[in-house]
Amino acid sequence: MISIYESKIKEMHTKFGIAHDGPPQHLPFDEKAFRVACLMEELNEYAEADSFVDEYDALIDLIVFAFGTLERHGYPADKGFASVMAANLKKEVGNNPNKSDEGRSSYKGVDLVKPKGWVGPESELVDHLMVRYAERS
């Protein structure tokens, strides 16, 4: 079963003739560049937003473009999200000395770090892609 988010993105992409029903794929360079530009535009809109509504709108648009890009690639968004979140929930609160850019180093709130022995979601993501590839090839 897919989420309402994946379902609505598929509906939108079908409406506009860009839905991808095949196996996982790389996007053509021009489409990937377009999607990166759109994601950056929404991220910049969030950074520059000065009202609740503008922040809210920009964040939702980021989600729409991110889920849309996952759909265009043929990546199973819900399964991937679950795997990445499960791995993230195994992280711990701490200060990551490898992340020293201005925005992160000046932030005094909670940051997450990978504890010793932490295992990322990559093997599960590979499994999801292999299943999707087998289903749609």
N, CA, C and O atoms as a GROMACS GRO file, in nm:
protein
  548
    1MET      N    1   0.084  -0.119   0.000
    1MET     CA    2   0.000   0.000   0.000
    1MET      C    3   0.089   0.125   0.000
    1MET      O    4   0.186   0.132   0.074
    2ILE      N    5   0.054   0.222  -0.083
    2ILE     CA    6   0.133   0.344  -0.088
    2ILE      C    7   0.063   0.455  -0.012
    2ILE      O    8  -0.058   0.451   0.010
    3SER      N    9   0.140   0.552   0.029
    3SER     CA   10   0.087   0.663   0.108
    3SER      C   11   0.005   0.758   0.022
    3SER      O   12   0.006   0.751  -0.100
    4ILE      N   13  -0.066   0.844   0.090
    4ILE     CA   14  -0.141   0.949   0.021
    4ILE      C   15  -0.047   1.038  -0.059
    4ILE      O   16  -0.084   1.090  -0.164
    5TYR      N   17   0.075   1.055  -0.008
    5TYR     CA   18   0.172   1.142  -0.078
    5TYR      C   19   0.213   1.080  -0.211
    5TYR      O   20   0.210   1.147  -0.315
    6GLU      N   21   0.252   0.953  -0.208
    6GLU     CA   22   0.289   0.887  -0.334
    6GLU      C   23   0.170   0.882  -0.429
    6GLU      O   24   0.185   0.901  -0.549
    7SER      N   25   0.052   0.855  -0.375
    7SER     CA   26  -0.068   0.846  -0.457
    7SER      C   27  -0.100   0.979  -0.526
    7SER      O   28  -0.132   0.982  -0.644
    8LYS      N   29  -0.091   1.088  -0.452
    8LYS     CA   30  -0.122   1.220  -0.509
    8LYS      C   31  -0.018   1.263  -0.612
    8LYS      O   32  -0.052   1.325  -0.713
    9ILE      N   33   0.108   1.231  -0.586
    9ILE     CA   34   0.212   1.263  -0.684
    9ILE      C   35   0.188   1.184  -0.812
    9ILE      O   36   0.199   1.238  -0.922
   10LYS      N   37   0.156   1.055  -0.799
   10LYS     CA   38   0.128   0.973  -0.916
   10LYS      C   39   0.009   1.030  -0.993
   10LYS      O   40   0.010   1.034  -1.116
   11GLU      N   41  -0.094   1.073  -0.920
   11GLU     CA   42  -0.211   1.134  -0.984
   11GLU      C   43  -0.171   1.259  -1.062
   11GLU      O   44  -0.214   1.278  -1.176
   12MET      N   45  -0.089   1.344  -1.000
   12MET     CA   46  -0.046   1.468  -1.067
   12MET      C   47   0.039   1.436  -1.190
   12MET      O   48   0.019   1.494  -1.297
   13HIS      N   49   0.133   1.345  -1.175
   13HIS     CA   50   0.220   1.312  -1.288
   13HIS      C   51   0.143   1.246  -1.400
   13HIS      O   52   0.173   1.268  -1.518
   14THR      N   53   0.043   1.164  -1.366
   14THR     CA   54  -0.041   1.104  -1.469
   14THR      C   55  -0.120   1.211  -1.542
   14THR      O   56  -0.129   1.209  -1.665
   15LYS      N   57  -0.176   1.305  -1.468
   15LYS     CA   58  -0.252   1.414  -1.529
   15LYS      C   59  -0.169   1.491  -1.630
   15LYS      O   60  -0.219   1.531  -1.735
   16PHE      N   61  -0.040   1.513  -1.598
   16PHE     CA   62   0.045   1.593  -1.684
   16PHE      C   63   0.130   1.509  -1.779
   16PHE      O   64   0.219   1.562  -1.846
   17GLY      N   65   0.104   1.379  -1.783
   17GLY     CA   66   0.171   1.292  -1.879
   17GLY      C   67   0.318   1.263  -1.850
   17GLY      O   68   0.394   1.236  -1.942
   18ILE      N   69   0.357   1.269  -1.723
   18ILE     CA   70   0.498   1.244  -1.691
   18ILE      C   71   0.517   1.130  -1.590
   18ILE      O   72   0.627   1.113  -1.538
   19ALA      N   73   0.412   1.053  -1.562
   19ALA     CA   74   0.423   0.943  -1.466
   19ALA      C   75   0.520   0.838  -1.518
   19ALA      O   76   0.525   0.809  -1.638
   20HIS      N   77   0.597   0.781  -1.426
   20HIS     CA   78   0.691   0.675  -1.463
   20HIS      C   79   0.644   0.545  -1.401
   20HIS      O   80   0.635   0.533  -1.279
   21ASP      N   81   0.613   0.446  -1.486
   21ASP     CA   82   0.565   0.317  -1.438
   21ASP      C   83   0.666   0.206  -1.460
   21ASP      O   84   0.635   0.089  -1.437
   22GLY      N   85   0.785   0.240  -1.504
   22GLY     CA   86   0.886   0.140  -1.531
   22GLY      C   87   0.976   0.117  -1.411
   22GLY      O   88   0.949   0.164  -1.301
   23PRO      N   89   1.085   0.044  -1.435
   23PRO     CA   90   1.181   0.016  -1.328
   23PRO      C   91   1.258   0.143  -1.290
   23PRO      O   92   1.250   0.244  -1.361
   24PRO      N   93   1.332   0.138  -1.180
   24PRO     CA   94   1.414   0.254  -1.142
   24PRO      C   95   1.504   0.297  -1.257
   24PRO      O   96   1.558   0.215  -1.332
   25GLN      N   97   1.519   0.428  -1.269
   25GLN     CA   98   1.596   0.484  -1.380
   25GLN      C   99   1.669   0.610  -1.335
   25GLN      O  100   1.630   0.677  -1.239
   26HIS      N  101   1.776   0.640  -1.406
   26HIS     CA  102   1.840   0.771  -1.392
   26HIS      C  103   1.760   0.868  -1.478
   26HIS      O  104   1.709   0.829  -1.583
   27LEU      N  105   1.749   0.991  -1.434
   27LEU     CA  106   1.681   1.092  -1.515
   27LEU      C  107   1.778   1.148  -1.618
   27LEU      O  108   1.899   1.153  -1.594
   28PRO      N  109   1.725   1.191  -1.732
   28PRO     CA  110   1.811   1.260  -1.828
   28PRO      C  111   1.871   1.385  -1.761
   28PRO      O  112   1.810   1.443  -1.671
   29PHE      N  113   1.989   1.424  -1.805
   29PHE     CA  114   2.059   1.536  -1.743
   29PHE      C  115   1.971   1.661  -1.733
   29PHE      O  116   1.968   1.726  -1.629
   30ASP      N  117   1.899   1.695  -1.840
   30ASP     CA  118   1.820   1.818  -1.839
   30ASP      C  119   1.705   1.810  -1.739
   30ASP      O  120   1.672   1.910  -1.674
   31GLU      N  121   1.642   1.693  -1.726
   31GLU     CA  122   1.534   1.681  -1.628
   31GLU      C  123   1.588   1.686  -1.485
   31GLU      O  124   1.529   1.748  -1.398
   32LYS      N  125   1.701   1.620  -1.462
   32LYS     CA  126   1.761   1.624  -1.329
   32LYS      C  127   1.801   1.768  -1.294
   32LYS      O  128   1.779   1.812  -1.181
   33ALA      N  129   1.860   1.840  -1.388
   33ALA     CA  130   1.898   1.979  -1.364
   33ALA      C  131   1.775   2.065  -1.333
   33ALA      O  132   1.779   2.150  -1.245
   34PHE      N  133   1.666   2.041  -1.406
   34PHE     CA  134   1.541   2.113  -1.382
   34PHE      C  135   1.490   2.087  -1.241
   34PHE      O  136   1.451   2.179  -1.170
   35ARG      N  137   1.490   1.961  -1.201
   35ARG     CA  138   1.439   1.925  -1.069
   35ARG      C  139   1.528   1.980  -0.959
   35ARG      O  140   1.477   2.024  -0.856
   36VAL      N  141   1.658   1.977  -0.977
   36VAL     CA  142   1.750   2.037  -0.879
   36VAL      C  143   1.721   2.187  -0.867
   36VAL      O  144   1.716   2.240  -0.756
   37ALA      N  145   1.703   2.254  -0.980
   37ALA     CA  146   1.674   2.398  -0.977
   37ALA      C  147   1.543   2.426  -0.903
   37ALA      O  148   1.535   2.522  -0.826
   38CYS      N  149   1.442   2.344  -0.925
   38CYS     CA  150   1.313   2.363  -0.857
   38CYS      C  151   1.327   2.339  -0.707
   38CYS      O  152   1.272   2.415  -0.627
   39LEU      N  153   1.399   2.235  -0.669
   39LEU     CA  154   1.421   2.208  -0.526
   39LEU      C  155   1.496   2.324  -0.461
   39LEU      O  156   1.462   2.366  -0.350
   40MET      N  157   1.598   2.374  -0.529
   40MET     CA  158   1.675   2.487  -0.475
   40MET      C  159   1.588   2.613  -0.465
   40MET      O  160   1.599   2.689  -0.368
   41GLU      N  161   1.504   2.634  -0.564
   41GLU     CA  162   1.413   2.750  -0.559
   41GLU      C  163   1.323   2.743  -0.437
   41GLU      O  164   1.305   2.843  -0.367
   42GLU      N  165   1.266   2.626  -0.410
   42GLU     CA  166   1.179   2.612  -0.294
   42GLU      C  167   1.257   2.625  -0.164
   42GLU      O  168   1.208   2.684  -0.068
   43LEU      N  169   1.378   2.571  -0.160
   43LEU     CA  170   1.462   2.584  -0.041
   43LEU      C  171   1.496   2.731  -0.016
   43LEU      O  172   1.495   2.777   0.098
   44ASN      N  173   1.526   2.804  -0.122
   44ASN     CA  174   1.553   2.948  -0.108
   44ASN      C  175   1.429   3.024  -0.065
   44ASN      O  176   1.438   3.118   0.014
   45GLU      N  177   1.312   2.984  -0.117
   45GLU     CA  178   1.188   3.048  -0.073
   45GLU      C  179   1.168   3.027   0.076
   45GLU      O  180   1.124   3.119   0.147
   46TYR      N  181   1.198   2.908   0.125
   46TYR     CA  182   1.187   2.882   0.268
   46TYR      C  183   1.286   2.969   0.345
   46TYR      O  184   1.251   3.029   0.447
   47ALA      N  185   1.408   2.975   0.298
   47ALA     CA  186   1.512   3.054   0.366
   47ALA      C  187   1.474   3.202   0.375
   47ALA      O  188   1.507   3.269   0.473
   48GLU      N  189   1.406   3.251   0.274
   48GLU     CA  190   1.370   3.393   0.268
   48GLU      C  191   1.231   3.423   0.322
   48GLU      O  192   1.193   3.539   0.333
   49ALA      N  193   1.155   3.321   0.356
   49ALA     CA  194   1.017   3.340   0.402
   49ALA      C  195   1.014   3.416   0.533
   49ALA      O  196   1.097   3.395   0.622
   50ASP      N  197   0.917   3.506   0.543
   50ASP     CA  198   0.903   3.583   0.667
   50ASP      C  199   0.764   3.570   0.728
   50ASP      O  200   0.727   3.648   0.817
   51SER      N  201   0.688   3.473   0.681
   51SER     CA  202   0.557   3.449   0.741
   51SER      C  203   0.536   3.299   0.756
   51SER      O  204   0.601   3.220   0.687
   52PHE      N  205   0.446   3.261   0.844
   52PHE     CA  206   0.413   3.120   0.861
   52PHE      C  207   0.367   3.058   0.730
   52PHE      O  208   0.409   2.948   0.695
   53VAL      N  209   0.282   3.129   0.658
   53VAL     CA  210   0.225   3.077   0.535
   53VAL      C  211   0.333   3.056   0.430
   53VAL      O  212   0.334   2.953   0.362
   54ASP      N  213   0.423   3.152   0.416
   54ASP     CA  214   0.531   3.138   0.317
   54ASP      C  215   0.625   3.022   0.352
   54ASP      O  216   0.668   2.948   0.264
   55GLU      N  217   0.657   3.008   0.480
   55GLU     CA  218   0.741   2.894   0.523
   55GLU      C  219   0.669   2.762   0.494
   55GLU      O  220   0.727   2.669   0.437
   56TYR      N  221   0.545   2.756   0.534
   56TYR     CA  222   0.461   2.636   0.517
   56TYR      C  223   0.454   2.597   0.370
   56TYR      O  224   0.477   2.481   0.335
   57ASP      N  225   0.421   2.693   0.285
   57ASP     CA  226   0.409   2.668   0.142
   57ASP      C  227   0.541   2.618   0.083
   57ASP      O  228   0.542   2.521   0.007
   58ALA      N  229   0.650   2.682   0.118
   58ALA     CA  230   0.780   2.642   0.063
   58ALA      C  231   0.818   2.500   0.107
   58ALA      O  232   0.869   2.422   0.027
   59LEU      N  233   0.792   2.467   0.233
   59LEU     CA  234   0.825   2.333   0.281
   59LEU      C  235   0.739   2.226   0.213
   59LEU      O  236   0.790   2.119   0.178
   60ILE      N  237   0.612   2.254   0.194
   60ILE     CA  238   0.525   2.158   0.124
   60ILE      C  239   0.570   2.143  -0.020
   60ILE      O  240   0.574   2.032  -0.073
   61ASP      N  241   0.604   2.255  -0.085
   61ASP     CA  242   0.653   2.246  -0.223
   61ASP      C  243   0.782   2.165  -0.232
   61ASP      O  244   0.802   2.093  -0.330
   62LEU      N  245   0.870   2.176  -0.132
   62LEU     CA  246   0.990   2.094  -0.129
   62LEU      C  247   0.954   1.945  -0.126
   62LEU      O  248   1.013   1.864  -0.197
   63ILE      N  249   0.856   1.911  -0.043
   63ILE     CA  250   0.812   1.772  -0.033
   63ILE      C  251   0.753   1.726  -0.166
   63ILE      O  252   0.782   1.615  -0.212
   64VAL      N  253   0.671   1.811  -0.229
   64VAL     CA  254   0.609   1.776  -0.357
   64VAL      C  255   0.717   1.750  -0.462
   64VAL      O  256   0.711   1.650  -0.534
   65PHE      N  257   0.816   1.839  -0.472
   65PHE     CA  258   0.922   1.818  -0.571
   65PHE      C  259   1.008   1.696  -0.536
   65PHE      O  260   1.049   1.622  -0.625
   66ALA      N  261   1.034   1.675  -0.408
   66ALA     CA  262   1.115   1.559  -0.369
   66ALA      C  263   1.041   1.429  -0.399
   66ALA      O  264   1.098   1.337  -0.458
   67PHE      N  265   0.914   1.420  -0.360
   67PHE     CA  266   0.836   1.300  -0.389
   67PHE      C  267   0.817   1.283  -0.540
   67PHE      O  268   0.819   1.172  -0.592
   68GLY      N  269   0.797   1.394  -0.609
   68GLY     CA  270   0.783   1.388  -0.755
   68GLY      C  271   0.910   1.336  -0.822
   68GLY      O  272   0.903   1.260  -0.918
   69THR      N  273   1.024   1.378  -0.771
   69THR     CA  274   1.151   1.332  -0.826
   69THR      C  275   1.171   1.184  -0.797
   69THR      O  276   1.220   1.110  -0.883
   70LEU      N  277   1.134   1.140  -0.678
   70LEU     CA  278   1.140   0.996  -0.647
   70LEU      C  279   1.052   0.918  -0.745
   70LEU      O  280   1.092   0.812  -0.794
   71GLU      N  281   0.932   0.969  -0.772
   71GLU     CA  282   0.839   0.901  -0.863
   71GLU      C  283   0.898   0.896  -1.003
   71GLU      O  284   0.889   0.793  -1.069
   72ARG      N  285   0.956   1.006  -1.051
   72ARG     CA  286   1.014   1.009  -1.185
   72ARG      C  287   1.129   0.910  -1.198
   72ARG      O  288   1.151   0.854  -1.306
   73HIS      N  289   1.202   0.889  -1.091
   73HIS     CA  290   1.310   0.790  -1.092
   73HIS      C  291   1.257   0.647  -1.084
   73HIS      O  292   1.326   0.553  -1.122
   74GLY      N  293   1.134   0.631  -1.035
   74GLY     CA  294   1.081   0.497  -1.012
   74GLY      C  295   1.123   0.439  -0.879
   74GLY      O  296   1.120   0.318  -0.859
   75TYR      N  297   1.163   0.527  -0.786
   75TYR     CA  298   1.207   0.482  -0.654
   75TYR      C  299   1.086   0.471  -0.561
   75TYR      O  300   1.003   0.561  -0.559
   76PRO      N  301   1.074   0.362  -0.484
   76PRO     CA  302   0.963   0.346  -0.390
   76PRO      C  303   0.982   0.439  -0.269
   76PRO      O  304   1.057   0.407  -0.177
   77ALA      N  305   0.914   0.550  -0.269
   77ALA     CA  306   0.934   0.655  -0.168
   77ALA      C  307   0.900   0.608  -0.027
   77ALA      O  308   0.978   0.630   0.065
   78ASP      N  309   0.786   0.545  -0.010
   78ASP     CA  310   0.744   0.507   0.125
   78ASP      C  311   0.840   0.408   0.190
   78ASP      O  312   0.876   0.423   0.306
   79LYS      N  313   0.880   0.307   0.115
   79LYS     CA  314   0.972   0.207   0.170
   79LYS      C  315   1.108   0.271   0.200
   79LYS      O  316   1.169   0.242   0.302
   80GLY      N  317   1.155   0.356   0.110
   80GLY     CA  318   1.282   0.424   0.133
   80GLY      C  319   1.275   0.516   0.253
   80GLY      O  320   1.368   0.521   0.334
   81PHE      N  321   1.165   0.589   0.265
   81PHE     CA  322   1.147   0.679   0.380
   81PHE      C  323   1.152   0.600   0.510
   81PHE      O  324   1.218   0.641   0.606
   82ALA      N  325   1.083   0.486   0.513
   82ALA     CA  326   1.080   0.404   0.635
   82ALA      C  327   1.220   0.355   0.670
   82ALA      O  328   1.258   0.355   0.788
   83SER      N  329   1.297   0.314   0.571
   83SER     CA  330   1.433   0.264   0.597
   83SER      C  331   1.525   0.375   0.646
   83SER      O  332   1.601   0.355   0.741
   84VAL      N  333   1.518   0.491   0.583
   84VAL     CA  334   1.603   0.603   0.624
   84VAL      C  335   1.564   0.650   0.764
   84VAL      O  336   1.651   0.680   0.846
   85MET      N  337   1.435   0.658   0.792
   85MET     CA  338   1.392   0.702   0.925
   85MET      C  339   1.433   0.601   1.033
   85MET      O  340   1.472   0.641   1.142
   86ALA      N  341   1.423   0.472   1.004
   86ALA     CA  342   1.464   0.371   1.102
   86ALA      C  343   1.612   0.388   1.135
   86ALA      O  344   1.652   0.378   1.251
   87ALA      N  345   1.694   0.414   1.034
   87ALA     CA  346   1.837   0.437   1.058
   87ALA      C  347   1.859   0.567   1.134
   87ALA      O  348   1.940   0.573   1.227
   88ASN      N  349   1.786   0.673   1.096
   88ASN     CA  350   1.801   0.802   1.165
   88ASN      C  351   1.762   0.792   1.312
   88ASN      O  352   1.821   0.859   1.397
   89LEU      N  353   1.662   0.710   1.343
   89LEU     CA  354   1.618   0.696   1.481
   89LEU      C  355   1.721   0.623   1.568
   89LEU      O  356   1.709   0.623   1.691
   90LYS      N  357   1.820   0.562   1.506
   90LYS     CA  358   1.927   0.497   1.579
   90LYS      C  359   2.045   0.592   1.605
   90LYS      O  360   2.142   0.554   1.671
   91LYS      N  361   2.036   0.713   1.552
   91LYS     CA  362   2.139   0.813   1.579
   91LYS      C  363   2.120   0.866   1.720
   91LYS      O  364   2.019   0.838   1.786
   92GLU      N  365   2.217   0.943   1.766
   92GLU     CA  366   2.213   1.000   1.901
   92GLU      C  367   2.232   1.150   1.895
   92GLU      O  368   2.288   1.204   1.799
   93VAL      N  369   2.186   1.217   1.998
   93VAL     CA  370   2.205   1.362   2.009
   93VAL      C  371   2.352   1.388   2.035
   93VAL      O  372   2.415   1.323   2.119
   94GLY      N  373   2.406   1.483   1.964
   94GLY     CA  374   2.546   1.517   1.985
   94GLY      C  375   2.589   1.632   1.896
   94GLY      O  376   2.506   1.698   1.833
   95ASN      N  377   2.718   1.654   1.890
   95ASN     CA  378   2.775   1.761   1.809
   95ASN      C  379   2.868   1.695   1.709
   95ASN      O  380   2.963   1.626   1.746
   96ASN      N  381   2.841   1.715   1.583
   96ASN     CA  382   2.920   1.653   1.478
   96ASN      C  383   3.030   1.749   1.435
   96ASN      O  384   3.002   1.848   1.367
   97PRO      N  385   3.156   1.722   1.471
   97PRO     CA  386   3.266   1.812   1.436
   97PRO      C  387   3.294   1.815   1.286
   97PRO      O  388   3.362   1.906   1.238
   98ASN      N  389   3.243   1.717   1.212
   98ASN     CA  390   3.264   1.715   1.067
   98ASN      C  391   3.169   1.809   0.994
   98ASN      O  392   3.186   1.834   0.875
   99LYS      N  393   3.070   1.861   1.063
   99LYS     CA  394   2.973   1.953   1.003
   99LYS      C  395   3.000   2.091   1.060
   99LYS      O  396   2.946   2.128   1.165
  100SER      N  397   3.083   2.166   0.993
  100SER     CA  398   3.127   2.293   1.051
  100SER      C  399   3.082   2.415   0.973
  100SER      O  400   3.131   2.526   0.997
  101ASP      N  401   2.989   2.398   0.879
  101ASP     CA  402   2.945   2.516   0.806
  101ASP      C  403   2.872   2.611   0.900
  101ASP      O  404   2.826   2.571   1.006
  102GLU      N  405   2.862   2.735   0.859
  102GLU     CA  406   2.811   2.841   0.948
  102GLU      C  407   2.675   2.811   1.008
  102GLU      O  408   2.654   2.831   1.128
  103GLY      N  409   2.581   2.763   0.927
  103GLY     CA  410   2.446   2.738   0.977
  103GLY      C  411   2.440   2.630   1.082
  103GLY      O  412   2.359   2.638   1.174
  104ARG      N  413   2.522   2.529   1.068
  104ARG     CA  414   2.521   2.418   1.165
  104ARG      C  415   2.600   2.452   1.289
  104ARG      O  416   2.557   2.420   1.400
  105SER      N  417   2.716   2.515   1.273
  105SER     CA  418   2.802   2.537   1.389
  105SER      C  419   2.746   2.642   1.484
  105SER      O  420   2.776   2.640   1.603
  106SER      N  421   2.664   2.734   1.432
  106SER     CA  422   2.609   2.838   1.519
  106SER      C  423   2.477   2.795   1.584
  106SER      O  424   2.429   2.861   1.676
  107TYR      N  425   2.418   2.686   1.537
  107TYR     CA  426   2.292   2.637   1.591
  107TYR      C  427   2.316   2.568   1.725
  107TYR      O  428   2.404   2.482   1.736
  108LYS      N  429   2.240   2.606   1.824
  108LYS     CA  430   2.258   2.550   1.959
  108LYS      C  431   2.152   2.446   1.995
  108LYS      O  432   2.147   2.400   2.109
  109GLY      N  433   2.069   2.409   1.900
  109GLY     CA  434   1.967   2.310   1.925
  109GLY      C  435   2.020   2.168   1.908
  109GLY      O  436   2.141   2.145   1.908
  110VAL      N  437   1.930   2.076   1.892
  110VAL     CA  438   1.962   1.934   1.882
  110VAL      C  439   2.020   1.903   1.743
  110VAL      O  440   1.965   1.945   1.641
  111ASP      N  441   2.130   1.830   1.741
  111ASP     CA  442   2.185   1.774   1.618
  111ASP      C  443   2.203   1.625   1.643
  111ASP      O  444   2.216   1.582   1.758
  112LEU      N  445   2.204   1.548   1.539
  112LEU     CA  446   2.216   1.404   1.553
  112LEU      C  447   2.349   1.357   1.496
  112LEU      O  448   2.397   1.410   1.396
  113VAL      N  449   2.407   1.257   1.561
  113VAL     CA  450   2.532   1.198   1.515
  113VAL      C  451   2.517   1.047   1.508
  113VAL      O  452   2.432   0.987   1.574
  114LYS      N  453   2.602   0.987   1.427
  114LYS     CA  454   2.602   0.842   1.411
  114LYS      C  455   2.686   0.781   1.523
  114LYS      O  456   2.806   0.809   1.532
  115PRO      N  457   2.626   0.699   1.607
  115PRO     CA  458   2.705   0.636   1.714
  115PRO      C  459   2.796   0.528   1.657
  115PRO      O  460   2.780   0.484   1.543
  116LYS      N  461   2.889   0.486   1.736
  116LYS     CA  462   2.980   0.378   1.695
  116LYS      C  463   2.896   0.256   1.659
  116LYS      O  464   2.807   0.216   1.734
  117GLY      N  465   2.926   0.197   1.545
  117GLY     CA  466   2.854   0.079   1.501
  117GLY      C  467   2.725   0.108   1.425
  117GLY      O  468   2.655   0.015   1.384
  118TRP      N  469   2.694   0.236   1.406
  118TRP     CA  470   2.572   0.273   1.334
  118TRP      C  471   2.577   0.218   1.194
  118TRP      O  472   2.680   0.221   1.128
  119VAL      N  473   2.464   0.166   1.148
  119VAL     CA  474   2.454   0.112   1.013
  119VAL      C  475   2.351   0.195   0.936
  119VAL      O  476   2.237   0.211   0.980
  120GLY      N  477   2.393   0.247   0.823
  120GLY     CA  478   2.304   0.327   0.739
  120GLY      C  479   2.202   0.242   0.666
  120GLY      O  480   2.205   0.119   0.674
  121PRO      N  481   2.110   0.307   0.596
  121PRO     CA  482   2.000   0.237   0.530
  121PRO      C  483   2.033   0.183   0.391
  121PRO      O  484   1.946   0.128   0.324
  122GLU      N  485   2.158   0.200   0.347
  122GLU     CA  486   2.189   0.171   0.207
  122GLU      C  487   2.154   0.030   0.162
  122GLU      O  488   2.102   0.012   0.052
  123SER      N  489   2.182  -0.071   0.244
  123SER     CA  490   2.152  -0.209   0.200
  123SER      C  491   2.001  -0.229   0.184
  123SER      O  492   1.957  -0.299   0.093
  124GLU      N  493   1.923  -0.169   0.272
  124GLU     CA  494   1.776  -0.178   0.258
  124GLU      C  495   1.730  -0.104   0.134
  124GLU      O  496   1.639  -0.149   0.065
  125LEU      N  497   1.792   0.011   0.105
  125LEU     CA  498   1.754   0.086  -0.014
  125LEU      C  499   1.784   0.005  -0.140
  125LEU      O  500   1.705   0.005  -0.235
  126VAL      N  501   1.898  -0.063  -0.141
  126VAL     CA  502   1.930  -0.151  -0.255
  126VAL      C  503   1.823  -0.257  -0.269
  126VAL      O  504   1.776  -0.284  -0.380
  127ASP      N  505   1.782  -0.318  -0.157
  127ASP     CA  506   1.677  -0.420  -0.162
  127ASP      C  507   1.547  -0.364  -0.220
  127ASP      O  508   1.483  -0.429  -0.302
  128HIS      N  509   1.508  -0.244  -0.178
  128HIS     CA  510   1.385  -0.182  -0.230
  128HIS      C  511   1.395  -0.161  -0.381
  128HIS      O  512   1.300  -0.185  -0.455
  129LEU      N  513   1.512  -0.115  -0.425
  129LEU     CA  514   1.531  -0.091  -0.568
  129LEU      C  515   1.527  -0.221  -0.648
  129LEU      O  516   1.470  -0.226  -0.757
  130MET      N  517   1.585  -0.326  -0.593
  130MET     CA  518   1.586  -0.455  -0.662
  130MET      C  519   1.444  -0.511  -0.675
  130MET      O  520   1.406  -0.565  -0.779
  131VAL      N  521   1.366  -0.497  -0.568
  131VAL     CA  522   1.227  -0.543  -0.572
  131VAL      C  523   1.149  -0.462  -0.675
  131VAL      O  524   1.076  -0.519  -0.757
  132ARG      N  525   1.164  -0.330  -0.672
  132ARG     CA  526   1.093  -0.245  -0.769
  132ARG      C  527   1.134  -0.279  -0.910
  132ARG      O  528   1.051  -0.284  -1.000
  133TYR      N  529   1.263  -0.302  -0.931
  133TYR     CA  530   1.312  -0.337  -1.064
  133TYR      C  531   1.249  -0.468  -1.112
  133TYR      O  532   1.206  -0.479  -1.227
  134ALA      N  533   1.244  -0.567  -1.023
  134ALA     CA  534   1.186  -0.696  -1.058
  134ALA      C  535   1.036  -0.684  -1.088
  134ALA      O  536   0.985  -0.751  -1.178
  135GLU      N  537   0.967  -0.600  -1.014
  135GLU     CA  538   0.822  -0.581  -1.032
  135GLU      C  539   0.789  -0.513  -1.164
  135GLU      O  540   0.685  -0.540  -1.224
  136ARG      N  541   0.878  -0.425  -1.210
  136ARG     CA  542   0.842  -0.340  -1.325
  136ARG      C  543   0.923  -0.366  -1.451
  136ARG      O  544   0.909  -0.293  -1.549
  137SER      N  545   1.005  -0.467  -1.449
  137SER     CA  546   1.084  -0.498  -1.571
  137SER      C  547   1.010  -0.595  -1.661
  137SER      O  548   1.062  -0.632  -1.767
   0.00000   0.00000   0.00000
